[in-house]
Amino acid sequence: MDYMRTEFQANLGSEQEERSTISESGSCGSYDQQPSFADEHGLMELLEGDKAYDLIYRNCKSALGDQCELLSILRNGFRTVGSRAKLKSFQVFQEAVEMKHAGDGGSNKARVKYGWCAVKKTELKSVLEYGFSQPRNDGSYGRGLYLSPDNALLECMKDSAEESEDGMRFLLLSRVILGKSEIVPRGSTQSCPSSPEFDSGVDDLLSPSKYIVWSTHMNTHVLPEFLVCIKAPLNFNRSVKRLRSPWMAFPVLIKALSKVLPPSQILIIQKYYKDQQNRRISRSELIQRVRCITGDKLLVHIIKAFGHKAQR
């Protein structure tokens, strides 16, 4: 999804125009209950009807359905000296990567994409002002910051932990300079590009679920642009991981569901599965869409009832 084509693309000279379409005094839902949350973090709350808001809202609802409550969407205002310096730095490095790959053809030589990563509320202000210091991940793909593609929000949610007992999550949607990516296998101890040819890593070249930005690049090649505040059910992570179990193939699942669901819903599920096979949507998005149709209770029952039988 191309958020960069919205009127809310970061621009140092467009503050007056932005003030006419967004609120600068928004709070992050009822969680913080402080009207100065946005100003304190240098953020501006987007409102319904705003192009960027509508794109992000549809993306979130498509991935998460009605299981999570989307409290607010805020945009980085780049108001402080530090954040403005980060914006300038990002633009310089984007130009540098474009020049580096000038002979590769294509118009987006820097391959700037959008990616999700979760942050703690306590570290949010520091990340926006100074950048990332210590990526919170298991290191399974080397030393760096892992982001989920913008169409794989469920991956980001699955890997994030609850902020508190009420299930609050703070998700940054950032611009990412990928340049030329290399495959990074699970278990890698890599901490920088394997050669000057590469700029970033991915877990899969054709359908990545992780963008890997090395620790040497994470504060020059990643620019946090939006913050999404979400409240998730307390069992959300466990439910997602359980339903992602690979021990029942999707064709088998569809066949089992056809015994209990009307043909119209089966046709929709088959279409989603075909879209995933053609890499139009991610696997995590496919799973979420199926969950929205079937409901977790029925889906778990089908998997338990037919899963072991299908493996025989």
ChimeraX attribute file (.defattr): number of C-alpha atoms within 10 A of each C-alpha:
attribute: neighborCount
match mode: 1-to-1
recipient: residues
	/A:1	12
	/A:2	11
	/A:3	18
	/A:4	14
	/A:5	10
	/A:6	13
	/A:7	15
	/A:8	23
	/A:9	14
	/A:10	18
	/A:11	13
	/A:12	12
	/A:13	8
	/A:14	12
	/A:15	14
	/A:16	8
	/A:17	11
	/A:18	17
	/A:19	11
	/A:20	8
	/A:21	17
	/A:22	20
	/A:23	16
	/A:24	21
	/A:25	15
	/A:26	21
	/A:27	23
	/A:28	22
	/A:29	17
	/A:30	10
	/A:31	13
	/A:32	10
	/A:33	10
	/A:34	14
	/A:35	15
	/A:36	16
	/A:37	19
	/A:38	21
	/A:39	16
	/A:40	11
	/A:41	19
	/A:42	20
	/A:43	27
	/A:44	25
	/A:45	25
	/A:46	23
	/A:47	17
	/A:48	13
	/A:49	11
	/A:50	14
	/A:51	17
	/A:52	23
	/A:53	24
	/A:54	15
	/A:55	15
	/A:56	18
	/A:57	17
	/A:58	12
	/A:59	17
	/A:60	22
	/A:61	15
	/A:62	18
	/A:63	24
	/A:64	22
	/A:65	16
	/A:66	12
	/A:67	13
	/A:68	18
	/A:69	16
	/A:70	18
	/A:71	15
	/A:72	20
	/A:73	27
	/A:74	26
	/A:75	25
	/A:76	23
	/A:77	24
	/A:78	24
	/A:79	15
	/A:80	13
	/A:81	10
	/A:82	14
	/A:83	21
	/A:84	17
	/A:85	14
	/A:86	23
	/A:87	20
	/A:88	14
	/A:89	16
	/A:90	20
	/A:91	15
	/A:92	14
	/A:93	16
	/A:94	22
	/A:95	13
	/A:96	13
	/A:97	19
	/A:98	19
	/A:99	13
	/A:100	16
	/A:101	17
	/A:102	14
	/A:103	9
	/A:104	11
	/A:105	8
	/A:106	10
	/A:107	9
	/A:108	12
	/A:109	21
	/A:110	23
	/A:111	17
	/A:112	18
	/A:113	20
	/A:114	26
	/A:115	25
	/A:116	29
	/A:117	25
	/A:118	23
	/A:119	20
	/A:120	18
	/A:121	14
	/A:122	9
	/A:123	12
	/A:124	19
	/A:125	15
	/A:126	13
	/A:127	17
	/A:128	22
	/A:129	19
	/A:130	14
	/A:131	20
	/A:132	19
	/A:133	13
	/A:134	10
	/A:135	16
	/A:136	16
	/A:137	14
	/A:138	11
	/A:139	16
	/A:140	13
	/A:141	25
	/A:142	23
	/A:143	21
	/A:144	25
	/A:145	25
	/A:146	28
	/A:147	26
	/A:148	24
	/A:149	25
	/A:150	24
	/A:151	21
	/A:152	24
	/A:153	26
	/A:154	26
	/A:155	24
	/A:156	21
	/A:157	23
	/A:158	15
	/A:159	16
	/A:160	19
	/A:161	17
	/A:162	20
	/A:163	15
	/A:164	10
	/A:165	8
	/A:166	12
	/A:167	16
	/A:168	22
	/A:169	23
	/A:170	21
	/A:171	24
	/A:172	26
	/A:173	25
	/A:174	23
	/A:175	21
	/A:176	27
	/A:177	29
	/A:178	25
	/A:179	23
	/A:180	18
	/A:181	21
	/A:182	20
	/A:183	15
	/A:184	23
	/A:185	15
	/A:186	11
	/A:187	11
	/A:188	12
	/A:189	13
	/A:190	18
	/A:191	16
	/A:192	20
	/A:193	18
	/A:194	13
	/A:195	8
	/A:196	9
	/A:197	13
	/A:198	15
	/A:199	22
	/A:200	25
	/A:201	29
	/A:202	23
	/A:203	18
	/A:204	15
	/A:205	12
	/A:206	8
	/A:207	16
	/A:208	16
	/A:209	25
	/A:210	22
	/A:211	28
	/A:212	30
	/A:213	29
	/A:214	22
	/A:215	20
	/A:216	14
	/A:217	19
	/A:218	21
	/A:219	20
	/A:220	21
	/A:221	26
	/A:222	26
	/A:223	26
	/A:224	25
	/A:225	22
	/A:226	24
	/A:227	25
	/A:228	23
	/A:229	21
	/A:230	21
	/A:231	19
	/A:232	20
	/A:233	15
	/A:234	15
	/A:235	10
	/A:236	17
	/A:237	18
	/A:238	11
	/A:239	14
	/A:240	19
	/A:241	12
	/A:242	11
	/A:243	18
	/A:244	14
	/A:245	10
	/A:246	9
	/A:247	11
	/A:248	19
	/A:249	13
	/A:250	14
	/A:251	11
	/A:252	15
	/A:253	16
	/A:254	18
	/A:255	12
	/A:256	18
	/A:257	21
	/A:258	16
	/A:259	10
	/A:260	12
	/A:261	13
	/A:262	10
	/A:263	12
	/A:264	9
	/A:265	15
	/A:266	20
	/A:267	13
	/A:268	14
	/A:269	22
	/A:270	15
	/A:271	13
	/A:272	21
	/A:273	23
	/A:274	14
	/A:275	15
	/A:276	18
	/A:277	13
	/A:278	11
	/A:279	12
	/A:280	14
	/A:281	17
	/A:282	25
	/A:283	21
	/A:284	21
	/A:285	20
	/A:286	22
	/A:287	20
	/A:288	21
	/A:289	20
	/A:290	20
	/A:291	19
	/A:292	15
	/A:293	16
	/A:294	17
	/A:295	12
	/A:296	16
	/A:297	9
	/A:298	14
	/A:299	18
	/A:300	16
	/A:301	11
	/A:302	17
	/A:303	21
	/A:304	12
	/A:305	12
	/A:306	16
	/A:307	19
	/A:308	11
	/A:309	10
	/A:310	14
	/A:311	10
	/A:312	5
